[in-house]
Amino acid sequence: MKKMFRIAYAGAALCAALSTAALAADFTQSADRLHELGLFQGTENGYELDRAPTRAEAAAMLTRLLGKESEAKSLTYSAPFTDLQNWEKPYVQYLYENGLTTGATATTYEPEAPLTANMYAAFLLRALGYSDTAGDFTYRGASDYAEELGVYDETIVDAGHFLRDHVAAASYTALAAQPKGSEKTLLRTLTEQGAVDKTAAEPYLAQFAVYQEYREATAGMDDLKALEVTHTLTGSISASWENREKDKLFDLTSAETLKLDRVSPVLLSERTVTMRAPDGTEKTFIAESYTADGMRYVSQNGVKARTAQTAEQMHALTGSYARVPAALVENIAKSGNGGYVITYNKAGLNRLDGALGAAADAVGRLGDMTIYSVFVKHNVSGGRIVSQGTTVEFDGGTVAGTLFSEMELVAVDDKVVLTPPENLSQYPLAK
């Protein structure tokens, strides 16, 4: 019986996970695609996506994204940096000749120094034709400007723990972006220059063309300072225990209002979850959560608690109603009435897997959650995503189900009234 209740609580937790699922992902698929295009190389140990990138690796990546690798390899090294290995010299020479790097000091490049997210943002912006020396962006604000252009996104780049994994994701996303002053994507530009094989690029060129339309059609999302969204979740949950076959445990319905101040950021959620068993009995949970200043305050059926939130977790909580980065897209297609249907790739599925796993762990170990199908439909009007529908199928061994999520934008900016709960200091710290 206790396990039955734990499973029931997991159902409620899954609602929260699906409405705020923006956790870390594994971008091996982005690395694979870049490798197919000749733009990303591994080492003798493979891609090594779980380690920090170096400044030398970034120089090589930038040169390839500029379509200049062949030209770089034909250059005679004359740059003043004395700390480079032979394989690093062509790439640094090209960047130095073209004013894209000045090194770490007058005589050193520091090729093995770790690369930061902001450094790589600057490199990608330069690959897209933007210049910090010409005033397009400031070096210190490179990450912010890359985010404005859709090249960086909090769901694909962890600035505090920047890895080769994030280099792959951001580089692949940059291929779907348009260089400064161009109506073509970076990948099409590289293909026309002969830097990328046309046959290898063809599948991505068609998808990126639709993706760019989607980005342009939803450009107004970037300007929103606050938004209010209604969220309805329905589905059926099946469960098994003690080696029995899965039986339908309950139908689930969740009605939620999400209010988000994107500037602060602050998130307020009010949710009612009802689980109905096959025999007609019901269990209802009423939950309110408030997230601000590095803390999340939760009240569920009157039981209150607070937990600390990292910056990354804060970003995750605020990323549930937003455009999908190219690095998470398996396929995108236009639908009727200005809509776009997006199928998540492996990285997107892994991201939601993490959210479901976290939800399950919060109420007791119920088995490894695996999402094997996610479809998202964004209905677009006036430059905004006016509604978002998501279908998710998952299986955790003990718990399985299909959930249908519908979110609708009901208010923006000064029309959003976000009032924090009272007496937040009385919420005990969760153990």
C-alpha positions in Angstrom: 0.0 0.0 0.0 2.8 2.4 0.8 4.3 1.8 -2.6 1.0 2.5 -4.2 0.9 5.9 -2.6 4.5 6.5 -3.6 3.6 5.8 -7.2 0.6 8.1 -6.9 2.8 10.9 -5.5 5.2 10.2 -8.5 2.3 11.0 -10.8 1.9 14.4 -9.2 5.7 15.0 -9.4 5.7 14.1 -13.1 3.3 17.0 -13.7 5.9 19.3 -12.3 8.7 17.7 -14.2 7.0 18.0 -17.5 6.1 21.7 -17.1 9.6 22.6 -16.0 11.8 20.1 -17.9 15.0 21.9 -19.0 17.7 19.8 -17.5 21.2 18.9 -18.8 21.4 16.7 -21.9 23.9 14.6 -23.7 24.8 16.1 -27.1 26.6 13.2 -28.7 24.1 13.4 -31.6 25.2 17.0 -32.2 28.8 15.8 -32.2 28.0 13.0 -34.6 26.3 15.4 -37.0 29.1 17.9 -36.9 31.6 15.0 -37.5 29.5 13.9 -40.6 29.9 17.4 -41.9 33.6 17.5 -41.2 33.4 20.2 -38.6 34.1 18.3 -35.3 36.9 15.9 -34.6 37.4 13.7 -31.6 40.7 12.6 -30.0 42.3 9.1 -29.7 39.8 8.7 -26.8 36.7 9.6 -28.8 34.7 12.9 -28.6 35.5 13.4 -24.9 32.3 15.4 -24.4 32.5 15.2 -20.6 35.7 17.3 -20.3 36.4 21.0 -20.6 37.4 22.3 -24.1 40.8 24.0 -24.6 41.6 27.3 -26.4 43.4 25.3 -29.1 40.4 23.2 -29.8 38.3 26.3 -30.0 40.7 27.8 -32.6 40.3 24.7 -34.8 36.5 24.8 -34.4 36.2 28.4 -35.3 38.4 28.0 -38.4 36.2 25.1 -39.6 33.0 27.1 -39.0 34.5 29.9 -41.0 35.1 27.5 -43.9 38.8 28.2 -43.8 40.5 25.0 -42.7 42.1 24.2 -46.0 43.3 27.8 -46.3 44.7 27.7 -42.8 46.6 24.5 -43.4 48.4 26.2 -46.4 49.7 29.1 -44.3 53.3 29.5 -43.1 53.4 30.0 -39.3 54.6 33.5 -38.4 52.4 34.4 -35.3 54.4 35.5 -32.2 53.1 32.7 -30.0 55.7 30.3 -28.8 53.7 27.7 -26.9 51.8 25.9 -29.8 52.1 22.3 -30.9 52.4 21.8 -34.7 48.8 20.8 -35.2 47.6 23.9 -33.5 49.7 26.4 -35.5 47.6 26.5 -38.7 44.4 27.4 -36.9 45.9 30.0 -34.6 47.9 31.5 -37.5 44.7 31.9 -39.5 42.9 33.6 -36.6 45.9 35.8 -35.9 46.3 36.9 -39.5 42.6 37.8 -39.7 42.4 39.7 -36.4 40.3 37.1 -34.7 42.7 36.5 -31.8 45.4 38.4 -30.1 46.5 35.5 -27.9 46.7 35.4 -24.1 49.9 37.6 -24.0 52.2 39.1 -26.6 54.1 35.8 -26.9 51.7 33.1 -25.6 48.4 31.7 -26.8 47.9 29.3 -23.8 46.4 26.5 -26.0 45.8 24.1 -23.2 43.9 26.7 -21.0 40.3 25.8 -20.5 37.8 27.6 -22.7 34.9 29.4 -21.0 31.4 29.6 -22.4 31.8 33.3 -23.0 35.0 32.8 -24.9 33.3 30.3 -27.2 30.3 32.5 -27.6 32.7 35.2 -29.0 34.2 32.7 -31.4 30.8 31.6 -32.7 29.7 35.2 -33.1 32.8 35.9 -35.2 32.1 32.8 -37.3 28.7 34.4 -38.0 30.3 37.6 -39.1 29.8 39.7 -36.0 32.7 41.7 -34.6 33.4 42.9 -31.1 36.0 45.4 -32.4 33.4 46.9 -34.8 30.9 47.1 -31.9 28.4 44.4 -32.8 28.8 43.0 -29.4 31.1 43.3 -26.4 33.5 40.5 -25.5 32.2 40.5 -21.9 28.6 40.3 -23.2 29.3 37.6 -25.8 27.1 34.9 -24.2 24.2 37.3 -23.8 24.4 38.3 -27.5 24.7 34.7 -28.6 21.6 34.0 -26.6 19.8 36.9 -28.4 20.6 35.3 -31.7 19.5 31.9 -30.6 23.0 30.4 -30.8 23.2 29.9 -27.0 20.3 28.7 -24.9 20.2 27.8 -21.2 19.1 24.3 -22.1 22.1 23.5 -24.3 24.9 25.5 -22.6 25.9 25.4 -19.0 28.1 28.4 -18.5 29.2 27.4 -15.0 30.4 23.9 -16.1 31.3 24.4 -19.8 32.2 21.1 -21.6 33.0 19.9 -25.1 29.4 18.6 -24.9 28.2 22.2 -24.9 30.6 23.1 -27.7 29.0 20.5 -29.9 25.5 21.6 -29.1 26.2 25.3 -29.6 28.2 24.7 -32.8 25.4 22.6 -34.3 22.9 25.3 -33.3 25.1 28.0 -35.0 24.9 26.1 -38.3 21.1 26.7 -38.2 21.6 30.5 -37.6 22.0 33.2 -40.3 25.3 35.0 -40.5 25.2 38.8 -40.2 23.5 40.4 -43.2 22.6 37.0 -44.8 19.3 35.3 -45.4 21.1 31.9 -45.7 22.0 29.7 -42.8 25.7 29.2 -41.8 25.5 25.6 -43.0 24.3 26.7 -46.5 27.0 29.3 -46.7 29.7 26.7 -45.8 28.2 24.3 -48.3 28.3 26.9 -51.1 31.9 27.7 -50.3 32.8 24.0 -50.6 33.8 23.8 -47.0 31.1 21.2 -46.3 30.2 18.3 -48.6 26.8 19.1 -50.2 25.6 15.5 -50.0 26.3 15.3 -46.3 24.7 18.7 -45.7 21.5 18.1 -47.7 19.3 16.6 -45.0 20.2 19.4 -42.5 19.8 22.2 -45.1 16.1 21.3 -45.6 15.4 21.1 -41.9 17.3 24.3 -41.0 15.3 26.2 -43.6 12.1 25.3 -41.8 13.8 25.9 -38.4 14.7 29.4 -39.5 11.1 30.1 -40.4 10.1 28.9 -37.0 12.7 31.2 -35.3 11.5 34.2 -37.3 7.8 33.4 -36.6 8.5 33.3 -32.9 10.9 36.2 -32.6 8.6 38.1 -30.3 9.2 35.6 -27.5 12.6 37.2 -26.9 11.0 40.5 -26.0 8.7 39.2 -23.3 9.6 40.3 -19.8 6.8 38.3 -18.1 4.3 35.8 -19.1 1.3 33.9 -17.7 0.5 30.4 -19.0 -2.3 28.0 -18.3 -1.3 24.3 -18.3 -3.5 21.3 -18.6 -2.1 17.8 -18.3 -4.0 14.6 -18.9 -3.0 11.0 -19.2 -3.1 7.5 -17.9 -0.5 5.9 -15.6 0.1 2.2 -15.3 2.2 0.5 -12.6 3.5 -2.9 -11.6 5.0 -4.2 -8.4 6.0 -7.6 -7.0 6.7 -8.9 -10.5 3.1 -8.5 -11.7 2.1 -7.3 -15.1 1.4 -3.5 -15.5 -2.2 -2.6 -14.5 -3.8 0.8 -15.0 -3.3 2.6 -11.8 -5.1 5.9 -12.4 -6.1 8.6 -14.9 -4.4 11.9 -14.2 -5.6 15.4 -14.7 -3.6 18.5 -13.8 -4.7 22.1 -14.1 -2.0 24.7 -13.5 -1.3 28.4 -13.8 2.3 29.4 -14.4 3.5 33.0 -13.9 7.0 33.9 -14.9 9.0 37.1 -14.4 11.9 36.5 -16.9 13.9 39.4 -15.7 14.3 38.5 -12.0 13.7 35.5 -12.7 10.7 34.5 -10.5 8.3 31.7 -11.1 4.9 31.1 -9.4 2.9 27.9 -10.0 -0.5 27.0 -8.7 -1.5 23.4 -9.6 -4.4 21.0 -8.8 -3.7 17.4 -9.6 -6.5 14.7 -9.6 -5.8 11.0 -9.9 -8.8 8.8 -10.5 -8.5 5.0 -10.0 -10.4 2.4 -12.1 -12.8 1.9 -9.2 -13.8 5.6 -9.3 -11.9 6.7 -6.2 -10.0 9.9 -6.4 -7.0 11.6 -4.8 -6.5 15.3 -5.3 -3.3 17.3 -4.6 -3.3 21.1 -4.4 0.2 22.5 -4.8 1.7 25.9 -5.0 5.4 26.7 -5.7 7.3 29.9 -5.7 10.9 30.1 -6.9 13.0 33.2 -6.4 16.4 34.3 -5.1 17.9 30.8 -5.2 15.1 29.2 -3.2 12.1 27.2 -4.2 9.1 27.2 -1.8 6.5 24.5 -2.1 3.2 23.9 -0.4 1.4 20.7 -1.2 -1.9 20.1 0.5 -0.8 22.5 3.2 2.6 20.8 3.8 5.3 23.4 3.3 9.0 23.1 2.5 11.8 25.0 0.8 14.9 23.9 -1.1 17.9 25.7 -2.5 18.1 26.2 -6.2 21.3 26.6 -8.3 21.4 29.1 -11.1 21.1 26.2 -13.6 18.0 24.9 -11.8 16.5 28.3 -11.9 17.0 28.5 -15.6 15.5 25.0 -16.0 12.4 26.0 -14.1 11.8 29.0 -16.3 12.4 27.2 -19.6 9.1 25.3 -20.0 7.4 27.7 -22.4 9.9 28.8 -24.9 11.4 28.1 -28.3 13.2 24.8 -28.8 16.9 25.1 -29.7 18.1 23.4 -32.9 20.4 21.0 -30.9 17.3 19.4 -29.4 15.3 19.0 -32.7 15.1 15.7 -34.5 12.6 17.0 -37.0 10.5 20.1 -37.5 7.6 20.5 -39.9 5.0 23.1 -40.6 1.4 22.3 -39.7 -1.8 24.2 -40.5 -2.8 27.6 -39.1 0.8 28.8 -38.5 1.9 25.8 -36.3 5.1 23.9 -36.2 5.4 20.3 -35.0 8.8 19.4 -33.4 10.1 15.9 -32.7 12.7 15.9 -30.0 16.0 14.1 -30.7 18.0 12.0 -28.3 19.3 15.0 -26.4 15.8 16.3 -25.9 14.6 13.0 -24.7 17.6 12.7 -22.4 16.7 16.1 -21.0 13.2 15.0 -20.2 14.4 11.7 -18.9 16.4 13.6 -16.3 13.3 15.5 -15.3 11.3 12.3 -14.9 14.1 10.6 -13.0 14.3 13.6 -10.6 10.6 13.4 -10.0 10.7 9.7 -9.3 13.7 10.1 -7.0 11.9 12.8 -5.0 9.3 10.2 -3.9 11.2 7.0 -3.7 13.1 4.9 -6.3 10.6 3.6 -8.8 12.9 2.4 -11.6 14.8 4.3 -14.3 12.5 6.5 -16.3 12.9 6.5 -20.1 11.0 8.7 -22.4 10.8 7.2 -25.9 8.5 9.6 -27.7 8.0 13.4 -27.5 6.1 15.6 -29.9 5.7 19.3 -29.4 3.4 21.5 -31.4 3.8 25.3 -31.2 0.9 27.4 -32.5 2.3 30.8 -33.5 0.7 34.2 -34.0 2.0 37.7 -33.8 5.6 36.6 -33.3 4.7 34.6 -30.2 4.0 31.0 -29.2 0.3 31.3 -28.3 -0.1 27.7 -27.4 2.0 24.6 -26.9 0.9 21.0 -27.1 3.1 18.1 -26.0 2.7 14.4 -26.2 5.0 12.3 -24.0 5.3 8.5 -23.7 7.5 7.1 -21.0 8.3 3.8 -19.3 10.2 3.4 -16.0 9.8 -0.4 -15.6 7.5 0.2 -12.5 5.7 3.2 -13.9 4.6 3.8 -17.5 2.2 6.1 -19.2 1.2 8.6 -21.9 0.7 12.2 -21.0 -0.8 15.0 -23.0 0.2 18.6 -22.1 -1.6 21.8 -23.3 -0.2 25.2 -22.5 -1.7 28.5 -23.5 -0.3 32.0 -23.3 -2.9 34.2 -21.5 -1.1 37.4 -20.5 2.3 39.1 -21.0 4.4 41.8 -19.4 2.6 44.3 -17.2 -0.6 42.2 -17.5 1.0 39.5 -15.4 0.5 40.0 -11.6 2.9 37.8 -9.6 2.2 37.9 -5.9 4.5 35.8 -3.7 3.0 33.6 -0.9 2.9 35.0 2.6 5.3 34.0 5.4 8.0 32.5 3.2 10.4 32.5 6.2 8.2 29.9 7.9 8.7 27.3 5.2 11.1 24.7 6.7 14.2 23.7 4.8 13.7 20.3 3.2 16.0 17.5 4.4 
